[in-house]
Amino acid sequence: MGKIRDEQKGMIFIIMILVLVVAVSAFFVFSLHTNEVKDYLKKDSSIRMLMLVEDEDSDALFSTVLIYYPSSKRGALINLPGYTGAIYESLGRVDRLDSVYNEQGILPFKSEVEKLLGITIPFYDVISLENFIHLSDVLSGMRVFIPSPIDCSAPDGERWLLPSGAVNLDGDKISIYLRYRLEDETEADLQERYQNVMSAFFTGLHDKRYILFNKGNFKKISPWFKTGLRYEEEEFLFETISDIDTESIIHQSINGSVRNVEGHQLLFPLNNGENLRNSVRQVTSMLVSGDGSFTSRVYVLEIQNGTNVQHLARDTQRLFQQAGYDVLPAVNADSNDYEDTVIIDHIGDEESAKIVGDFIHCTNIVQTDSTKEAEVGSVKASVDFTIILGKDFNGQYVVKRRNSR
């Protein structure tokens, strides 16, 4: 009996040691488990997040990329039209962008968006349309602008009504706003609506942040978001984003040419997407300048065509508009024989002028003076920078010519 008791004591001792080892190991694992979002922000000053809303069939309804600088509270929303066409590696064919999500899921979709925009996107969020509608109610509605009253029928015959003007839409109304279709409505109109809703979401998140992130309230809606993060990380991510300056959000979308591919209308970004990637880089520069100071306004550009290439100024106008600038209607310069592209700085802001120049690889920047004013003619008082396109401009960049000195 004594031998058995000794063996039992030995087993109990061993079990106690194992329990102690497991407990200590668990303590250290928990202690060393850091916040992924906080660790990321120690290495990178911006948050880049892909947000996707699913439809009733769990397919992609619309998606947006947020680029946000917590230090300046400034951000940009890049709308991703689902019919954006390209050769998608994850599919092995030319198709729509949203087909990637529908067939492959969020991670391959995020990877294709990263290649499309030329940036890395460390965070993502997927939310169903049903939960997005609930979220609108939690935020006490989302405020959007509707230019004309909506009076149409749902597929099941239900009458859908929405008033015009700046209106606050609760969940049911947001559902109508996202799903109604008018006969004369273009795809661009639909994408604008999606972009308006995302802007309204971040505005609501900002306005209700003191309620959402207080007393554990966020835990009630956390399950609606699929982020791949732990709850604490997810809450920190959304609380950080909620501080965004909603009055200065830059809105950007993908522009290009629509072509028919096997019976489907696809939007192909200009210049194989290089213009888009360039615009994204420019938007990032606008959010935070190279020396770490913050841009305080959206600059107004005037673009003049100093060559005999038709529509050169108009196409360049589109490039800068994609980058978030206000651009006046394109005009012809006083001559179509400009050899070199030149940027006229009317406000004496060398740093911002350089950012404008970097966008098209132009280093020929001059300050406004009486001589230059005479050369470019009368300049509108609202113009910050005038760009006169010369023969060295290839439609996207200024290129060095062999005979240039």
C-alpha positions in Angstrom: 0.0 0.0 0.0 2.9 2.3 0.8 4.4 1.7 -2.6 1.1 2.5 -4.3 0.7 5.7 -2.3 4.3 6.7 -3.3 3.5 6.2 -6.9 0.3 8.2 -6.6 2.1 11.0 -5.0 4.7 10.9 -7.8 2.0 11.1 -10.5 0.3 14.0 -8.7 3.6 15.8 -8.5 4.2 15.3 -12.2 0.7 16.4 -13.1 1.2 19.6 -10.9 4.4 20.3 -12.7 2.8 19.9 -16.1 -0.1 22.1 -15.1 2.4 24.7 -13.9 4.4 24.6 -17.2 1.2 24.9 -19.2 0.0 27.9 -17.1 3.3 29.7 -17.3 3.5 29.0 -21.1 0.0 30.4 -21.6 0.9 33.4 -19.5 3.9 34.2 -21.7 2.1 33.6 -24.9 -0.7 35.9 -23.8 1.8 38.5 -22.6 3.8 38.4 -25.9 0.7 38.6 -28.1 0.8 42.1 -29.4 -1.7 44.2 -31.3 -1.1 43.7 -35.0 -2.6 47.1 -35.9 -0.5 49.0 -33.3 2.6 47.2 -34.5 1.9 48.0 -38.1 1.4 51.7 -37.3 4.9 51.8 -35.6 6.4 50.9 -39.0 4.0 52.7 -41.4 2.3 56.1 -40.9 -0.8 55.2 -42.9 -3.6 52.7 -42.7 -4.7 51.1 -46.0 -7.9 49.0 -45.8 -10.1 47.3 -48.3 -13.8 47.3 -47.5 -16.2 45.1 -49.4 -20.0 44.8 -49.1 -21.6 41.5 -50.1 -25.0 41.2 -51.7 -27.7 38.8 -50.7 -25.9 35.9 -52.6 -22.6 36.6 -50.8 -21.1 38.0 -54.0 -19.3 41.4 -54.2 -21.8 44.3 -54.4 -19.2 47.1 -54.1 -15.8 47.7 -52.6 -13.6 50.6 -51.7 -10.0 51.2 -50.5 -9.3 53.6 -47.7 -5.9 55.3 -47.4 -5.8 57.1 -44.0 -3.1 59.0 -42.2 -3.9 59.1 -38.4 -1.4 61.9 -37.8 -3.1 64.3 -40.2 -6.6 62.8 -39.9 -6.8 63.0 -43.7 -7.9 60.1 -45.9 -8.9 59.1 -49.4 -11.5 56.7 -50.7 -10.8 54.8 -53.9 -13.9 53.3 -55.5 -13.3 49.9 -57.2 -16.0 49.4 -59.9 -16.8 45.7 -60.0 -16.7 45.7 -63.8 -13.1 46.8 -63.9 -11.4 44.5 -66.5 -7.9 43.0 -66.6 -6.1 39.8 -66.9 -6.5 38.5 -63.3 -3.8 36.0 -62.4 -6.0 34.4 -59.7 -8.6 33.6 -62.4 -6.2 33.0 -65.3 -8.3 35.0 -67.7 -9.7 38.4 -68.6 -12.7 39.1 -66.5 -14.5 41.5 -64.1 -12.8 42.5 -60.8 -15.7 41.3 -58.7 -15.5 37.8 -60.3 -12.2 37.4 -58.4 -14.0 37.8 -55.1 -17.0 35.7 -56.1 -14.8 32.8 -57.2 -11.7 33.0 -55.1 -12.6 35.0 -51.9 -11.2 38.0 -50.1 -7.4 37.3 -50.0 -7.0 36.7 -53.8 -9.3 39.7 -54.4 -7.1 41.9 -52.1 -4.0 40.7 -53.9 -5.5 41.7 -57.3 -6.5 45.1 -56.0 -3.0 45.6 -54.6 -1.6 45.0 -58.1 -4.2 47.2 -59.7 -3.5 50.2 -57.4 0.2 49.6 -56.9 0.1 49.6 -53.1 0.0 47.1 -50.3 -3.2 46.7 -48.3 -2.6 45.2 -44.9 -6.2 45.2 -43.7 -9.5 44.2 -45.1 -13.1 44.2 -44.0 -16.1 42.2 -45.4 -19.6 43.0 -44.4 -22.9 41.6 -45.7 -25.5 43.9 -47.1 -27.9 42.8 -44.3 -25.4 43.8 -41.7 -24.5 47.0 -43.5 -28.2 47.9 -43.4 -28.2 47.2 -39.6 -25.1 49.3 -39.3 -26.9 52.3 -40.9 -29.5 52.1 -38.1 -26.8 51.9 -35.4 -25.2 55.0 -36.9 -28.6 56.7 -36.8 -28.7 56.7 -40.6 -26.2 57.6 -43.4 -26.4 61.1 -45.0 -26.2 61.2 -48.8 -27.2 63.7 -51.5 -29.9 62.6 -53.9 -30.2 65.0 -56.9 -33.8 64.0 -57.9 -36.6 62.2 -56.2 -36.7 58.4 -56.7 -39.9 56.7 -57.5 -39.5 53.2 -59.0 -40.6 49.6 -58.5 -38.6 46.8 -56.9 -38.3 43.5 -58.7 -41.1 42.1 -56.5 -43.3 45.1 -57.4 -42.8 47.1 -54.1 -42.8 50.8 -54.7 -39.5 52.4 -53.7 -39.5 56.1 -52.8 -36.6 58.4 -51.8 -36.7 62.2 -51.5 -34.3 64.5 -53.1 -31.6 66.7 -51.4 -29.2 65.9 -48.6 -31.1 63.2 -46.7 -30.4 61.0 -43.8 -31.2 57.4 -44.7 -31.9 54.7 -42.2 -31.3 51.0 -42.9 -34.4 50.4 -45.0 -33.8 53.5 -47.1 -30.1 52.7 -47.5 -31.2 49.3 -48.8 -33.3 51.1 -51.5 -30.6 53.6 -52.3 -28.1 50.7 -53.0 -30.5 48.5 -55.0 -32.7 50.7 -57.1 -32.0 50.9 -60.8 -33.3 53.6 -63.3 -33.6 53.0 -67.0 -31.5 55.9 -68.0 -28.9 55.3 -65.2 -25.3 54.7 -66.3 -22.8 52.4 -64.6 -20.9 55.6 -63.6 -24.1 56.8 -61.8 -24.3 53.5 -59.9 -20.6 53.7 -58.9 -21.1 57.3 -57.7 -23.9 56.0 -55.4 -21.7 53.3 -54.0 -19.0 55.9 -53.3 -21.5 58.2 -51.6 -22.5 55.4 -49.3 -19.0 54.6 -48.3 -18.3 58.3 -47.6 -21.5 58.4 -45.5 -20.4 55.3 -43.6 -17.1 56.9 -42.5 -18.9 60.1 -41.7 -21.3 58.2 -39.4 -18.4 56.3 -37.9 -16.8 59.6 -37.1 -19.9 61.2 -35.7 -20.8 58.3 -33.5 -17.3 57.3 -32.3 -17.8 58.5 -28.7 -20.8 56.1 -28.5 -19.5 53.2 -30.5 -16.1 52.9 -28.7 -17.4 53.5 -25.2 -18.5 50.9 -22.6 -17.9 48.0 -24.9 -20.5 49.0 -27.4 -18.4 48.1 -30.3 -18.5 44.4 -29.2 -22.2 44.3 -30.2 -21.4 45.1 -33.9 -18.0 43.5 -34.1 -19.3 40.2 -35.4 -20.7 42.0 -38.5 -17.2 42.7 -39.7 -15.0 40.0 -41.1 -11.5 41.3 -40.8 -9.2 38.4 -39.9 -8.2 40.3 -36.7 -8.8 39.6 -33.0 -11.5 41.7 -31.4 -9.1 44.1 -29.7 -7.3 44.7 -32.9 -10.5 45.2 -34.9 -11.8 47.7 -32.3 -8.5 49.6 -32.3 -8.5 49.7 -36.2 -12.0 51.1 -36.5 -11.5 53.5 -33.5 -8.4 54.9 -35.2 -10.2 55.3 -38.5 -13.2 56.9 -36.9 -11.1 60.0 -36.2 -10.9 60.8 -39.9 -11.6 64.4 -41.0 -14.7 63.7 -43.0 -14.7 67.2 -44.5 -11.4 66.6 -46.4 -11.9 63.1 -47.7 -10.5 62.8 -51.3 -12.7 60.7 -53.6 -11.2 58.8 -56.4 -12.4 56.1 -58.8 -11.1 54.1 -61.7 -11.4 55.7 -65.1 -10.7 54.1 -68.4 -12.3 52.9 -71.6 -15.3 50.5 -71.7 -14.9 47.6 -74.1 -17.0 44.6 -74.9 -15.4 41.3 -74.1 -17.3 38.1 -74.9 -20.6 39.9 -74.5 -19.6 41.7 -71.2 -18.9 45.4 -70.8 -15.6 45.8 -69.0 -13.8 49.0 -67.8 -10.1 48.9 -68.7 -8.0 51.4 -66.8 -6.1 53.9 -69.0 -2.5 53.0 -70.1 -2.8 49.5 -68.6 -3.5 50.9 -65.2 -0.3 53.0 -65.0 -2.3 56.2 -64.9 -4.3 54.8 -62.0 -1.3 53.7 -60.0 0.3 57.1 -60.6 -2.9 58.8 -59.4 -2.9 56.7 -56.2 0.7 57.8 -55.5 -0.3 61.4 -56.1 -3.2 61.1 -53.7 -0.9 59.7 -51.1 1.4 62.7 -51.6 -1.5 65.0 -51.2 -2.5 63.5 -47.9 1.0 64.0 -46.4 3.7 66.0 -48.2 7.3 64.7 -48.5 8.7 66.6 -45.6 5.9 65.3 -43.3 3.9 68.5 -43.3 0.2 68.3 -44.1 -1.5 69.7 -47.2 -4.2 72.0 -46.2 -6.3 72.3 -49.3 -7.1 70.9 -52.7 -5.2 72.8 -55.4 -6.8 74.2 -58.5 -5.0 73.6 -61.8 -5.3 75.0 -65.3 -4.0 72.8 -68.1 -3.2 74.3 -71.5 -2.3 72.4 -74.6 0.9 73.9 -76.1 1.1 71.4 -78.9 -1.0 70.4 -82.0 -1.9 67.0 -80.4 -5.7 66.9 -80.2 -7.3 66.4 -76.7 -3.9 66.3 -75.0 -5.0 68.8 -72.3 -8.4 67.2 -71.9 -6.8 63.8 -71.3 -4.3 65.3 -68.9 -7.1 67.1 -67.1 -8.7 63.7 -66.4 -5.4 62.4 -65.0 -5.2 65.2 -62.4 -8.9 64.9 -61.6 -8.3 61.2 -60.7 -5.6 62.4 -58.3 -8.0 64.6 -56.4 -7.2 68.0 -57.9 -9.7 70.6 -59.0 -9.0 71.2 -62.7 -10.5 73.9 -64.8 -11.8 73.1 -68.3 -8.8 72.4 -70.6 -7.8 75.1 -73.0 -5.3 75.7 -75.7 -2.2 77.7 -74.9 -1.3 80.9 -76.8 0.9 78.8 -79.1 1.0 75.2 -80.2 4.7 75.3 -80.5 5.9 74.8 -76.9 9.0 72.6 -76.9 9.0 72.0 -73.2 6.3 71.4 -70.7 6.2 74.1 -68.0 4.4 74.4 -64.6 3.6 78.0 -63.6 3.4 78.4 -59.8 1.0 81.3 -59.1 1.0 81.0 -55.3 4.7 80.6 -54.4 4.4 77.1 -53.0 7.5 75.3 -54.1 6.8 72.1 -52.3 3.3 71.6 -53.7 4.5 72.7 -57.2 7.1 69.9 -57.0 4.4 67.4 -56.1 2.4 68.5 -59.1 5.5 68.2 -61.2 6.4 64.7 -59.9 3.0 63.5 -61.1 4.0 64.0 -64.7 7.8 63.9 -64.2 8.1 67.7 -64.9 10.9 69.6 -63.3 10.5 72.8 -65.3 8.7 74.9 -62.7 8.8 78.6 -62.7 7.4 81.2 -60.3 4.8 83.8 -61.5 6.3 87.0 -62.7 5.2 89.8 -65.1 7.1 88.3 -68.0 5.5 84.8 -67.6 2.1 86.3 -67.0 2.4 88.0 -70.4 3.4 84.7 -72.0 0.6 82.6 -70.6 -2.0 85.4 -70.9 -4.6 86.3 -68.3 -4.7 83.8 -65.4 -7.8 83.3 -63.4 -7.4 84.4 -59.8 -8.5 81.0 -58.5 -5.7 79.1 -60.3 -2.9 77.8 -58.2 -0.8 76.2 -60.9 -0.9 76.4 -64.7 0.5 73.5 -66.7 1.4 74.2 -70.3 2.0 70.9 -72.1 4.9 70.9 -74.6 6.2 68.5 -77.2 8.1 66.6 -74.6 4.9 65.4 -73.0 3.8 61.9 -74.2 0.3 61.9 -72.7 1.4 60.8 -69.3 4.9 61.9 -68.6 7.5 64.5 -69.6 10.2 62.6 -71.5 13.7 63.7 -72.2 14.3 64.2 -75.9 17.6 63.5 -77.6 18.0 67.0 -78.8 17.2 68.5 -75.4 20.0 70.2 -73.5 
